[in-house]
Amino acid sequence: MNVGAVIAAADRPLGTDDGGQIVKIGNLTLAERIVINFQRAGIKDIAVITGASAKQVEKSLHRFGVTFLKKENYESSELFDSARMGLEYLKNRCDQVFFCPVDIPFFTEQTLRSLLEQPGEIVIPKYNGRRGHPVRFDAGLIPSILKYQGDRGLKGALDSLGIAAYEVPVDDEGVIVDADEPGNYQHILKLHDEKLMRPQVKVRLANHRPFFGPGAVTLLRQIDRLESVREACGKMGISYSKGWTIIRTAEEELGYKIVERRHGGKNGGAAYITERGKKLLYKFERYEEQVEKAALELFEDIFLDTDLF
């Protein structure tokens, strides 16, 4: 099952100081906290909707391999506009989708896994009788959600479908704690930080030199969707020249093409992933998933019965 996520971080300069710099809560930005837990739960196709602080958000997340979608009219738009933008991007890429505003960053990996395990087309976490985030729903609902013209945002769009939401009681106050409310989150911050300890394994393929890893994977995914190397690089927040360096390095080490160009398409030309490139991408993602699973099992076996953390 392919699972994606939309993080809405565009609608106001949330998490920034007067100079526009990203403010950290603890040692992490709001978006970093959310992305880390999504990725730990196996959710890799993550769209971050940016706006007021686009450059700063992209800089803070550049190593995570997420997709950046900049909303140009963020000053006059609503949160649901961010949801629409992210869902439009993910609608043909995933089976399930999470949505979360960036100011709800303290939910845990365990909550995400619990939501993934539940039945139902719409699944919502609930703490002490209050609904929270992130919300999970079937990607098949996205076309209907995008058609919603009411004024009640994503909640109104989901309600309009006439599908009963499956509410999941969770022992996780982070699903309702708003980091935009000063002094509201200090107690939950400590609990959240205690659960962040984890193994971090960066899987790469190497021949004469390392040539294929998370950055290459994200780039190929984008090229496959957009049919443009330039647009793919823009979505990743990297330069066009760096994108081609990633591609050419991989091709030199592999000895075959993974990206080809053809006439026609956007701007008079298009790019596409070769069949061998698609096979490589599929196999690498399966391998990466198994390595991360094994690393977590070893971590829990070796470390979690100690007093080291």
ChimeraX attribute file (.defattr): number of C-alpha atoms within 10 A of each C-alpha:
attribute: neighborCount
match mode: 1-to-1
recipient: residues
	/A:1	6
	/A:2	13
	/A:3	23
	/A:4	25
	/A:5	27
	/A:6	27
	/A:7	26
	/A:8	25
	/A:9	29
	/A:10	29
	/A:11	24
	/A:12	17
	/A:13	19
	/A:14	18
	/A:15	21
	/A:16	17
	/A:17	10
	/A:18	7
	/A:19	6
	/A:20	14
	/A:21	14
	/A:22	22
	/A:23	15
	/A:24	14
	/A:25	15
	/A:26	11
	/A:27	10
	/A:28	15
	/A:29	19
	/A:30	24
	/A:31	23
	/A:32	18
	/A:33	22
	/A:34	23
	/A:35	25
	/A:36	17
	/A:37	22
	/A:38	23
	/A:39	16
	/A:40	21
	/A:41	18
	/A:42	17
	/A:43	18
	/A:44	22
	/A:45	21
	/A:46	24
	/A:47	24
	/A:48	29
	/A:49	26
	/A:50	25
	/A:51	23
	/A:52	21
	/A:53	20
	/A:54	20
	/A:55	15
	/A:56	16
	/A:57	25
	/A:58	20
	/A:59	11
	/A:60	14
	/A:61	19
	/A:62	16
	/A:63	11
	/A:64	18
	/A:65	21
	/A:66	24
	/A:67	28
	/A:68	23
	/A:69	23
	/A:70	21
	/A:71	19
	/A:72	13
	/A:73	13
	/A:74	20
	/A:75	13
	/A:76	9
	/A:77	14
	/A:78	15
	/A:79	16
	/A:80	20
	/A:81	21
	/A:82	28
	/A:83	22
	/A:84	20
	/A:85	19
	/A:86	25
	/A:87	26
	/A:88	15
	/A:89	16
	/A:90	22
	/A:91	19
	/A:92	12
	/A:93	17
	/A:94	18
	/A:95	15
	/A:96	22
	/A:97	29
	/A:98	26
	/A:99	22
	/A:100	21
	/A:101	24
	/A:102	27
	/A:103	20
	/A:104	22
	/A:105	28
	/A:106	26
	/A:107	25
	/A:108	26
	/A:109	20
	/A:110	16
	/A:111	22
	/A:112	22
	/A:113	15
	/A:114	15
	/A:115	25
	/A:116	18
	/A:117	10
	/A:118	15
	/A:119	9
	/A:120	17
	/A:121	16
	/A:122	22
	/A:123	23
	/A:124	22
	/A:125	26
	/A:126	20
	/A:127	17
	/A:128	11
	/A:129	10
	/A:130	12
	/A:131	16
	/A:132	21
	/A:133	23
	/A:134	25
	/A:135	22
	/A:136	26
	/A:137	23
	/A:138	17
	/A:139	23
	/A:140	15
	/A:141	17
	/A:142	20
	/A:143	13
	/A:144	12
	/A:145	23
	/A:146	18
	/A:147	10
	/A:148	17
	/A:149	10
	/A:150	10
	/A:151	11
	/A:152	13
	/A:153	18
	/A:154	21
	/A:155	12
	/A:156	15
	/A:157	20
	/A:158	20
	/A:159	14
	/A:160	14
	/A:161	12
	/A:162	8
	/A:163	11
	/A:164	12
	/A:165	16
	/A:166	18
	/A:167	20
	/A:168	16
	/A:169	17
	/A:170	20
	/A:171	14
	/A:172	21
	/A:173	19
	/A:174	23
	/A:175	25
	/A:176	21
	/A:177	20
	/A:178	17
	/A:179	21
	/A:180	13
	/A:181	9
	/A:182	8
	/A:183	9
	/A:184	12
	/A:185	17
	/A:186	13
	/A:187	9
	/A:188	16
	/A:189	17
	/A:190	11
	/A:191	15
	/A:192	20
	/A:193	15
	/A:194	10
	/A:195	12
	/A:196	14
	/A:197	9
	/A:198	12
	/A:199	14
	/A:200	10
	/A:201	11
	/A:202	10
	/A:203	16
	/A:204	14
	/A:205	12
	/A:206	13
	/A:207	11
	/A:208	7
	/A:209	10
	/A:210	12
	/A:211	20
	/A:212	23
	/A:213	20
	/A:214	19
	/A:215	19
	/A:216	18
	/A:217	16
	/A:218	22
	/A:219	24
	/A:220	25
	/A:221	18
	/A:222	22
	/A:223	20
	/A:224	18
	/A:225	16
	/A:226	17
	/A:227	22
	/A:228	20
	/A:229	24
	/A:230	19
	/A:231	16
	/A:232	24
	/A:233	22
	/A:234	18
	/A:235	21
	/A:236	23
	/A:237	20
	/A:238	16
	/A:239	13
	/A:240	14
	/A:241	12
	/A:242	11
	/A:243	20
	/A:244	16
	/A:245	12
	/A:246	16
	/A:247	20
	/A:248	17
	/A:249	15
	/A:250	23
	/A:251	17
	/A:252	13
	/A:253	16
	/A:254	14
	/A:255	9
	/A:256	13
	/A:257	16
	/A:258	21
	/A:259	21
	/A:260	12
	/A:261	14
	/A:262	11
	/A:263	10
	/A:264	10
	/A:265	11
	/A:266	11
	/A:267	8
	/A:268	8
	/A:269	12
	/A:270	18
	/A:271	21
	/A:272	21
	/A:273	20
	/A:274	16
	/A:275	12
	/A:276	13
	/A:277	18
	/A:278	17
	/A:279	12
	/A:280	15
	/A:281	21
	/A:282	12
	/A:283	12
	/A:284	19
	/A:285	16
	/A:286	11
	/A:287	13
	/A:288	17
	/A:289	14
	/A:290	12
	/A:291	15
	/A:292	18
	/A:293	14
	/A:294	12
	/A:295	16
	/A:296	17
	/A:297	12
	/A:298	13
	/A:299	13
	/A:300	14
	/A:301	11
	/A:302	10
	/A:303	12
	/A:304	11
	/A:305	9
	/A:306	9
	/A:307	6
	/A:308	6
	/A:309	8
